[in-house]
Every structure is written in C-alpha cells, then in structure tokens.
Amino acid sequence: MKAIVITAQGGPEVLQLQEVPAPEPKAGEVLVDIEAVGLNFADVLAAKGRYAGGPKPPYVGGREFAGTRADNGQRVMGYVEYGAFAEQIAVPEDRIWPIPEGWTAADAAAFPVNYFTAYLLYWKASLLPGETRRPSTRAPRALIHAAAGGVGTAAVQIGKLLGIETYGTSSSDEKLQRVAELGLNHGINYTREDYEQAIEALTRGEGVDTVFDMLGGDDTAKSIRTLAFDGRCIIYGAVSGKRPQFDIGALYAKACSVHGLWLSRLVYNRELMNSAWTTLHGWIREGSLKPVVGDVVPLDRLADAFQLVLERKNFGKIVLTVKA
C-alpha cells in the first residue's frame, strides 16, 4: 500500500510517499481502509523529533483518520499515535467510533484529536456541569490560546454548549471574527494587544477560571497570571518549543494549580473516553457540534500541509484525502 514515510527527523523535506507492507490486524484490532486523515501540530513535532515518546524514523505518521472497516463496511473514525498517513491501518477496536450521519470523511477525520482533547480540557479544569468549581454567581471563564486552530475551535464550540464565557487569542482579526461565529465571546489579537492586560480589563481584575495552554515558554507564566483565585492552567503542549515557565508567586497568591493533559495517555482510560464520547455524540446528534475543516489536500501534498501548519496559516483542521 501507499503511505507517507517520515524518513528522518526534520520538516516537510523528510516526507516521502512510498510503498510499504499492508498492516495485518492482531487480536483485538480491525483493519480500516482510510479515506481521509487529519493533520495535527503533534505530527509536525514528531517529524522534527520533538514529540515526547514519538517513534524513531523511518515510520508512518498520522494520528486520526476516517474510513471504512474492511470486515463489515462500517464507516468509522479513529485515533492512534501514528500510522494513519496511509491507505490502510490496523487499529484496536476501542480506538474507533462510528462516523455520524451526514458527515463526510473529511469531517470525521477532523474530529478525534480536536474534540476529545477539547472536552477533556474542560474535564481537567473541573468545569463540566455539576462540578463544584463552577462559579455560582457568573458563567465560568476560559482563556483559549490559538482559538482559531483545531483544538481551539473545538474548545470554543464546546465552551458555548457548556455555558462557558470564552476568551480566545489569535494573530489575526479575520480568524477571530470567524471564531466569533462559532461562539467565541471575547477575541484578543495578541499581535496588537497583551492578552494578560486584556484579560485583566475584560474580567475587571478577577481573571479566568482556566487557561488552555499549548504555547509553553514564558506564555505559561503569563497564562498563570491571568487566572482567578483557585484557577487552573491546563498544559497540553508547547508549540513554542520552549519549556513552560511558571510564576510561582501567582500560584501561591491565588491558590492556583497547573495540570497536564495528554490524549495519547488518557485514551487508554476506557471509562473516561466512553463518557466523553457519550456527551460529544449527544451534541452531534442534536446538530450542535461539527468539526471545523479548513484546507483539504491530497495525501501526496502532505509537505504543503506541513508548511501551512508551520506558518500558522491554517484555520481549524487541515485534512488529507487518501481515497476519493
């Protein structure tokens, strides 16, 4: 079968379309004929050798996909750590979910990483319905960095459904306007405005209840300073490539805390994932939730898609088509 192989550590130049052996399912696995694959920043980091626990080259990348089960013809979408930039994949049966009615393969390939991650961010922040951390006198507040990205757009949509007051950062007024159409309450263009000062002004000095931080570096410390009393900063990445820095004084002064979230590990918690899917699927059936798909390009143009991610030019999810 054809697959995109990461031949060495590096950028788009290390991606090669090659013929590789077709996968053979093991016990508990199913074979899926892939139609579309979602591209994530984690895929780019893994190719560069900067993703913790990632495989060593050469390997087939890609962590979310949509297609058809080879054994029964069911349309499914799924999540893996790697191996999806290909025509077929063998995957554990508990890593796939049925494609909702009316969704295209591109829609489905844009779902698993973004929407499970976004939902679990609110879970980690203890801001789901019934949680004791939800303020009693106002709507909970969440600061979502990179609000126009894949996880960002998902977090905005889910935040709206949860009754969260959302604050989102982006480098573009155009992107912020598009995210506002998804339900973002307050957009902050960080190229013109310091988001720490903006949050202080917008919340009248109270701060936000949670920050979803995938930036790392000094931005983690800044994010912590935007928190309200007993706030939580949830770290789920470090796209800056810099180790997160912490403002210990702010943590002490506001009784705040920092938590980590990694879908690659949480996906093994079947009870948690089943609960997340039950809620997400309910919203999907109601027509309240649908992935935001930006660029759609053929798999053999993966290098171009990598470049879009590196240049921060994508809105929502970039999807690669494998089969028409």
MARMAR-647769 format. One record per residue (C-alpha): residue in one letter; x, y, z. Coordinates in pm, whole numbers, padded with zeros to 5 digits, always signed. Layout:
N
AXYZ/...
//
This chain:
324
M+00000+00000+00000/K+00100+00365-00034/A+00194+00565+00275/I+00381+00880+00371/V+00700+00777+00548/I+00893+01011+00777/T+01240+00913+00663/A+01443+01123+00909/Q+01395+01396+01167/G+01311+01725+01002/G+01047+01932+00827/P+00845+01880+00510/E+01155+01764+00323/V+01167+01433+00516/L+00822+01319+00396/Q+00823+01056+00121/L+00539+00874-00049/Q+00643+00508-00053/E+00512+00157-00099/V+00504-00018+00239/P+00369-00356+00358/A-00005-00358+00429/P-00088-00390+00801/E-00203-00722+00944/P-00452-00687+01232/K-00360-00852+01561/A-00608-00988+01813/G-00850-00713+01914/E-00764-00500+01609/V-00963-00417+01297/L-00843-00318+00951/V-00967+00016+00820/D-00946+00138+00460/I-00857+00505+00508/E-01032+00782+00314/A-00908+01092+00500/V-00654+01186+00766/G-00639+01485+01000/L-00310+01674+01034/N-00205+01785+01383/F+00077+02000+01512/A+00187+01691+01706/D+00257+01523+01370/V+00485+01811+01276/L+00663+01799+01613/A+00704+01422+01589/A+00865+01453+01246/K+01110+01701+01395/G+01187+01461+01680/R+01036+01699+01936/Y+00734+01495+02044/A+00782+01303+02370/G+00756+00930+02323/G+00731+00958+01945/P+00864+00684+01715/K+01207+00695+01554/P+01236+00731+01174/P+01156+00572+00946/Y+00788+00545+01035/V+00442+00627+00901/G+00294+00927+01082/G-00064+01042+01129/R-00285+01006+01435/E-00650+01044+01330/F-00837+00906+01034/A-01174+00826+00876/G-01261+00535+00652/T-01436+00202+00625/R-01390-00115+00826/A-01263-00386+00595/D-01456-00660+00779/N-01809-00517+00777/G-01810-00195+00573/Q-01896+00034+00867/R-01785+00396+00827/V-01561+00482+01121/M-01323+00746+01251/G-01035+00670+01483/Y-00731+00777+01683/V-00382+00626+01701/E-00036+00753+01797/Y+00099+00705+01443/G+00039+00513+01120/A-00257+00697+00965/F-00081+00864+00669/A-00157+00554+00466/E-00420+00369+00266/Q-00491+00122+00546/I-00440+00090+00919/A-00483-00184+01180/V-00623-00030+01497/P-00761-00151+01832/E-01139-00169+01815/D-01180+00063+02113/R-00996+00338+01920/I-01266+00378+01655/W-01610+00540+01663/P-01894+00540+01408/I-01898+00835+01167/P-02209+01043+01244/E-02483+01050+00985/G-02437+01324+00727/W-02065+01373+00793/T-01808+01346+00517/A-01482+01158+00563/A-01309+01497+00596/D-01546+01599+00877/A-01481+01274+01059/A-01102+01290+01017/A-01111+01632+01184/F-01288+01507+01495/P-01098+01267+01727/V-00792+01468+01834/N-00957+01809+01847/Y-01284+01727+02014/F-01173+01466+02263/T-00885+01695+02365/A-01112+01999+02399/Y-01372+01811+02602/L-01105+01665+02830/L-00958+02012+02884/Y-01287+02120+03042/W-01295+01791+03233/K-00944+01854+03366/A-01043+02209+03458/S-01343+02067+03651/L-01581+02294+03460/L-01823+02030+03332/P-02186+02051+03453/G-02225+01956+03818/E-01863+02033+03910/T-01816+02223+04235/R-01557+02453+04074/R-01817+02615+03850/P-01884+02965+03990/S-02231+03010+04136/T-02280+03378+04055/R-02144+03402+03699/A-02052+03191+03398/P-01716+03010+03419/R-01439+03176+03219/A-01183+03006+02995/L-00887+03154+02807/I-00823+02952+02491/H-00490+03010+02321/A-00474+02960+01943/A-00852+02982+01931/A-00855+02954+01550/G-00670+02622+01547/G-00810+02270+01557/V-00836+02227+01934/G-00914+02597+01976/T-01221+02594+01752/A-01339+02275+01922/A-01292+02429+02268/V-01491+02736+02164/Q-01780+02524+02036/I-01784+02302+02344/G-01747+02603+02572/K-02059+02756+02420/L-02253+02434+02485/L-02126+02425+02846/G-02219+02788+02913/I-01854+02897+02943/E-01754+03259+02880/T-01467+03216+02635/Y-01167+03439+02569/G-00953+03347+02270/T-00616+03458+02134/S-00511+03466+01769/S-00275+03660+01544/S-00548+03769+01302/D-00865+03978+01328/E-01008+03776+01041/K-00952+03450+01226/L-01100+03593+01545/Q-01410+03702+01354/R-01454+03350+01218/V-01412+03201+01566/A-01666+03451+01699/E-01916+03297+01458/L-01854+02966+01640/G-01936+03125+01974/L-01620+03296+02100/N-01722+03572+02341/H-01400+03778+02352/G-01128+03779+02086/I-00775+03905+02160/N-00531+03976+01877/Y-00201+03912+02053/T-00001+04092+01781/R-00159+04421+01890/E-00266+04359+02247/D-00107+04197+02551/Y-00350+03921+02643/E-00257+03936+03012/Q-00362+04301+03026/A-00667+04233+02810/I-00792+03961+03047/E-00744+04190+03345/A-00952+04460+03176/L-01222+04230+03038/T-01273+04050+03370/R-01239+04367+03581/G-00934+04223+03753/E-01098+03893+03850/G-00925+03671+03597/V-01034+03349+03425/D-01112+03013+03584/T-00897+02815+03343/V-00640+02862+03068/F-00580+02604+02796/D-00209+02646+02729/M-00028+02480+02440/L+00229+02757+02397/G+00491+02687+02662/G+00783+02914+02746/D+00708+03246+02915/D+00348+03228+02796/T+00276+02966+03060/A+00377+03210+03332/K+00168+03483+03168/S-00126+03245+03144/I-00099+03163+03514/R-00115+03534+03596/T-00446+03564+03412/L-00610+03311+03644/A-00872+03393+03904/F-00850+03260+04260/D-00833+02878+04256/G-00788+02884+03879/R-00634+02603+03677/C-00386+02622+03391/I-00409+02311+03175/I-00094+02243+02973/Y-00143+02021+02669/G+00153+02114+02451/A+00442+02352+02393/V+00432+02468+02030/S+00694+02734+02103/G+00943+02455+02156/K+01034+02609+02493/R+00995+02451+02835/P+00696+02603+03022/Q+00791+02865+03278/F+00592+02908+03600/D+00506+03216+03804/I+00527+03053+04146/G+00426+03376+04322/A+00100+03391+04129/L+00030+03025+04206/Y+00074+03090+04578/A-00115+03419+04584/K-00422+03287+04405/A-00413+02924+04524/C-00391+02826+04157/S-00271+02499+04009/V-00117+02366+03688/H-00228+02038+03531/G-00108+01836+03234/L-00323+01669+02970/W-00205+01422+02706/L-00463+01247+02490/S-00211+00976+02398/R-00225+00857+02760/L-00586+00935+02852/V-00713+00734+02554/Y-00625+00418+02749/N-00884+00513+03013/R-01186+00349+02851/E-01436+00467+03111/L-01328+00829+03063/M-01325+00806+02684/N-01665+00635+02675/S-01810+00908+02894/A-01660+01178+02672/W-01793+01010+02356/T-02143+00976+02506/T-02158+01351+02570/L-01997+01452+02242/H-02214+01216+02040/G-02524+01359+02205/W-02428+01708+02092/I-02354+01576+01743/R-02698+01414+01717/E-02857+01743+01822/G-02670+01919+01541/S-02482+02135+01793/L-02133+02014+01716/K-01945+01968+01390/P-01573+01984+01312/V-01426+02293+01151/V-01241+02183+00837/G-01007+02434+00675/D-00782+02318+00393/V-00840+01979+00227/V-00549+01848+00020/P-00442+01510-00122/L-00214+01294+00090/D+00072+01332-00157/R+00071+01706-00077/L+00135+01646+00292/A+00453+01853+00272/D+00247+02158+00167/A+00009+02095+00458/F+00304+02073+00698/Q+00417+02413+00575/L+00072+02565+00638/V+00090+02445+00998/L+00445+02572+01046/E+00346+02915+00912/R+00030+02925+01131/K-00186+02980+00823/N-00445+02714+00893/F-00794+02772+01032/G-00949+02474+01204/K-00825+02136+01083/I-00619+02055+00775/V-00741+01726+00627/L-00559+01499+00381/T-00767+01292+00139/V-00641+00938+00082/K-00915+00792-00139/A-01186+00974-00334/
//
